[in-house]
Structure formats: structure tokens, C-alpha cells
Amino acid sequence: MTTNTSGDFVVRQTFQRAFYQNGKSQQLFFTFNEFEPQTNIIKRVGYYTSNLTSPYNNMFDGMFLSSEGGTIYTNVYLNGTLIERKAQADWVDPLDGTGASGVNVDWSKSQILQIDFEWLGVGRIRWSLVVDGMIYHFDSTLNANNIEGVYMLSPNKPMRWEIRQTGAGSGSFSHICSTVGTEGSINRLGVERSVNTDGVHVDATSIGTKYAIVGIRLNESHLDSIVDVLRFNLLSVTNDNYFWELQLNPTFNADPTWSTLTGSNLDYFVGQSTITTDGIILDSGYGVGSITSSDEIDNALRLGADINGVSDYVVLVASPLSANLDIHGSLTYREVR
């Protein structure tokens, strides 16, 4: 990621957000290089969000390491409010060779940053570097008994990297890899919900046309929700054969009208459009005669959202192999947060 003019910026952010389970530590690893301070350059790497409009530079929520103003900082934000910001010189181990680790960090070289945190709204954040296979803890952000309320709005965050230029010069920053792990087993508990055609069939009369039966997406106010699509069911009341697909982000011939599902973090639509361009095919097959039901779907691809807050969507699609198909459908999912 490079900048050359004042006002330039590059932001990279994962579509999917990591799933935190109450009471279990979340462990984050980031690898990167060229993180050394540069004149008029801000660099950030961490687990956080911002406002949803360009230049995406306020209303931070979460935690990140920053390189700016000639030094390196740890940062924790709550919905735009700074909870703690600490310069490298003030860390428990300043990583300048004088601390307990003896590590003298060269931020221009490749580094492995580890952040692990207990949320429960008010838990501890630990900041560490991994050097020669050893984890060196250099500072902590202590929240319990020190702040009022929580230290970030949600523990389900994207991984994010950015560089910004605020004056003359140029800057560069490379990110390499990252991962989020939950320390302890994940219990897939959550609320199972379903959307369906509610007794009103979809007229799928044109052979080869792909009809959108039902679709779901994250509500714009709940982009941190974690949703697993579980299974679907299709019923042809005309006993016609058909081809079915479960698609992620297809293109519609006309945008459907989304409705908010009561008591859920999702929006949905039922039978309002056809597909002009396929998205990612998550599953597919053929329905012979009347009823088709899926086995439980196990896929790492989940609903996410881009940096502007535009959600992915999953759509159940049916394409008739003979004319005059009348078809019902349902899509079942689990909200684990």
C-alpha cells in the first residue's frame, strides 16, 4: 500500500467479521512490514471499524497499532471515543533493548503482532510481538475497574490495515497475512430462524431463467452479526423438474425490495426478481418432481459487508427444466450473535 500525495489513503478490510464467543479469549495475529514512522504518514493495523463513508477516518471502534508522528502507539476506541492511547516509550516493555524481552524492534522489518483480548465488555487487551518463535508481551490495556461501560461496541470485527498521507512526501506499508483464533472450543449455539414464500408460490414459467425464491442479508444496523446458512427446502406444486442453486451476491434484473425480519438481525425478500449474472455458487443440484431438501450446509463463506456497509446476500435460486413451474421455498439459518 503506497501514498504519494497529501490526502491519499488506502484501506484494506475483510468482508467477514470474526466471531467472538462470550468468556473466551480471542487471539489475533498480523504479519506486516514497512511500519516504521514516515513524515506525514499514518499507518494502522488491527481489529476495528470506522464510519462507513470515505475517507473512513473517524468513529473508530476497536483496537489497533498505529505508526504516526514519529512513534508507534497502541490505540483502543469506543465508537469514536479514545479509551486508551499509549506511545512505545511508555509501554511496559518499550522494545528498544532496555525492556525485559531484550528485543530492539526494527519496525521497517517484517513483524508478527499478536493481540489477545477478553471482552465481556470490560476485559483486558494484551499486546505482543512474536520474535524467533517467542511471544513477547509488551503492554496491556486494563479496562475492568478503570473505565465506565465497555471499551468497544462489538467484539465481532474485521481485520484491517490502512495508510494515510497528511502532507508532502510519500509512504508505504505492506501487510502480509492475518488470522483470528478463539482460545477454547466454539459452541455453535444461536437462534435458528427461517424465511419462506409463506404459501404463495413463485411463478417460474420460463425454461432456463433463474428465479430468486428467497434471499437474506445483514441489516445495515447489525453488520457485526454472525450468520450460518443451515439448509433449504423447495416444493414444486406443479411436479415440474428444476435446477436449484444457493448463490452469494448474484446480480438481479431488478433490485428486490428488502424487508426487516422482526426479532432478527437480517433483512429478507421473497420471489421478486430473476438472476442476470451468477454470484458465487455455494451449492447446486436438481429437483425431480415435488420436494427437494438440502443437507446441513457447512461453508466458511458467511455474510459479510464491505467498508461502505453494503452487506453480502445469499439467495435461493430455481430454474425450471419444463414450463409452468410453480414453486415454494424456504431458507433456514442460525444467528450466533
N, C-alpha and C positions, 0 to 999 in steps of 0.2 A: 504494500500500500504506500503510495507516494503522493506528496503535495508539492506545488511549485509556486502558488500564488496565494496572497492573503485571502482568506475566506474559503480556500479549498478544504474539502474534507472527504474522507472515505469511511464508511461504517459497514462492517460485516456482522450479521446477527443470524443465529439459527432460526429456522421457521418453528420447529418444535421446541417446547419448553420442558425442562426436566421435571420429573415427578418427585416431590418430597412427601415422605410419609411421617406423620406426627411421631415425635420422640426418637427418630433415627437420624444419626449424623449423615450429612451429605458431604461427599468428598469430591472436589473439583481439581482437575489438572489442566494446565495450559502450557504449551510449548511455543516459544517465540524468540526472535532476536531483533536487534536494532532498537532496543528500548531505551537507549541512553538519551539523556536530555539534549535537545537541539533548540536553537534560538527560535522563538516564536512558534514553537510546535508543542501540541498537546497530544499525548498518546494514552490510550486506556485499554485495559484488558480485564475482563471479569464476567460477572454473573449479574446482569442488571438490565433494566429497561429505561426508556426515556419517553418524552412526548412523542406523538405519532405523526408529526409534520416536520418537514425539512426546516432547519438543519439538525433536528433531533438532538438538541443540546441543552435541554432543561427538563425538569420534573424527573430527575434520576430517581430510581428505586432499586436498591440492591447494593452490591459491593464490587469494587474494582481497584486495581493498582493503576496509578497514573504517573506519567513522566511529563513534567511541566515546570517552567520557571527555574530550571537548573537543578531540580532534585526529583526524587521519587516519593510518592505518597501512597498510603493506604486510605481508602475512602469508603464510607458507609452512608447511604442516603435512604431516607423515608419519604417517598412521594414528593421529591424536590427539596426536602429539608435535610441539611447536613447533620448527621448523627455524630460522626467522628471523622476527622482527617488528621493523619499523623505523618510527619516527614521522616525520611530514612534516618536522619541523625537522632531522632527521638525514639526509635524502635528499641525494644529490649535488647536485641542484637542488631546493631546497625549494618552488619555485613560489610564492614570496612577493614576486617582483620583484627579488630580490637575486641570483638564480642566472644561469647562462649564457643561459638562454632569455629572461629578462626577463619571463616570464609571471607574473602575480599572479592565481592561480586563485580564483574565487568558487564554492565548492562548492554553493551554493544554485542556481546556474545550470546549464543543460544542458551536459554534458561528454561527450567521447569518450575513453574509456580504451582504450589498447592494451596488451596483454600478449603478448609473444612469447617462446617458450621452446624450448630444446634439451633434450630429455630424455636419452636414453641412460642414464637413471637418475640422472645426476650433472651435467647440463649447466647452462647459465646461464639465468636468467629476466631479461627486461628489462621495465621498467615505463615507460609513456609516456602523455602526453596529446596529442591532436590538437587544435590551435587554429589557426583560419584556414587550414586545409589543410596545415599543417606538423606533422610528428610531433616532439614534444619529449620526448626521453628524460630521465626524472628520477631513475631509480635502477636498480640491478641487484642480483639475488641471485646470488652466486657460490658454487657448490657444489663443483666439482671442486677437489681438494686442500684442501678446507675441512671436509668432513663425512665421516662414516663411513657407507657404504651409500648408498641412494637418497634423494631428497628428497620423493618421493611414491610411493605404492604402484603407481599406474597412470597412464599419460598419457591414457587414454580417459575423459574426464569429461563431466558435463553442465554446461551454463551454469546459473548460479544467482544469485538475488537474495533478500535477506531483510531484515526489520526486526523488532526485538525491544524490548520495554519492560521496564525493570528497577525502576521506581519510579513516583512520581507524575508526572503530566504527559501529554503526547501526542506523537506523532511521525508523520512522513510521508516517503515515499520513492517516487519514480516511476522505473520502468525503461521504456525506450522500444524498443530494438532490440539485436540482437547477431548476431555471425557468427563462425564458426571457419573458417580457411583454412590449407591446407598449402602451404608455400612450396616449390614443386617439384612435378613430376607424381606422381600416385598410381599405384603399381603394384599392380594387383588380384591379388596373389599370396596364396595361402592354401591351406587343406586342404579339398578337396571331400569331402563326406560325404552319405549318403543314409539315409533311414528308409523302411520299406516294410511291407507286410502279410505278407511272408515266406511266401508260398504259401498263406496262409489267407484266403479271400475274406470280404468283409463282406456279410452278408445285408441287402440294401436292397429290401424287399418292398412297401413302402407308397408308392404314387404320390404325389408332391408332398412327401414327407418328405425333409428334408435330413440325410443321414448323414455323420458325421465319419469320414473314411477314415484319415488320419494327421494328427498335429499336432506342432509343435515350439515350445519356449520356451527362454529363457535359464535356466540353472541358477542358483539363488539365490547360489551362491558365485562366479559368473562374470558378474555384471551388467555388467562393463566390456567384454565380448566384442562384436565386430562381426561380424554375420552377414548375408550376402546370400542370399536365396532365389533359386535359379537356374532350376529347371524342375521339372515333374512328369510323371508317366505314369499313365494309368488303363487297365485292361483289364477289359472285360465278358465273362465266360466264358459268359454266357447269351445273348449277342448282343442284349441289350436296349439301347434308346436311353436317354440320361440327360442331365441338365443338371448342369454342374460349376461350382464356384466356388472361388477361393482367397480366404479370409477372414482378416482381422485382428481378433482379440478378439470372436468371436461368443459368444452365451450358450448353454450346454448344458442339455439337460433333466436331466442328471445329470453331476456333475463326473467327468471321466475320471481314471484312475489314471496318474500320470506316472512314468516310469522314467528313470534317468540313462543316457545313451548313453555307453558305455565309450570312453575316449580323446577325449571331446568336451566342450565347454562347454555342451551343450544337454541338456534333458530332452525326452522324446517320449511319445506314446501312439499306439496303433493301434486303430481301429474299435471304440470303446466307447460311443458316445453319438450323439445326434441334436441338431440345432440348433433352438432355440426362437426366438431373436432374432438376426437377422443382425448381424455386425460390419461393418467396413469391407471392401467388396468390392474386392480388389486386381486380380482378373481373373475372367473367366467365359466360358462357351461351352457348346457341345453336343457330346456324344459320340454318334456314329452307328455302331451296331454294336459292334465289339470294342475297338480300341485308340485312345486319344487321348493325344497327347504335346504338350507346350507348347513354344513357342519360349523362348529365354532371357528371363527376366523382368528388366526394368530399372525399378526403382522407388526413389524417395528414402525411402519408408517402410521402416524396418527395425525389428527387435525392439528394444524399449527396456524401461524399468522405471519404476514410479512411486517416489515418495520413500520409501515403505514397503518397497521391494524386491520388489514384485509385478511379474512380468515380463509383457509382451505375449506373445501366442502367435499363430502362423499355422496355419491348419487347411485341409486339402484336403477339399472337401465334394462329395458326389454326390447327386443327387435323381433317382430313376427316373421315366421317362415311360411305362413299362409295368410290370406287376407281375413279381415274382420276379427282380429284378436281383441277380446275384452279381458282385461287383466287387473287383478288386485295385487297389492304388495305391502310388505311391512319390513321395517329395518329396526333391529334391536341393538342397543348399545349400553355401555356401562360408564357412568360418570364416577371416576375415582377421586375427584375433587370438584 
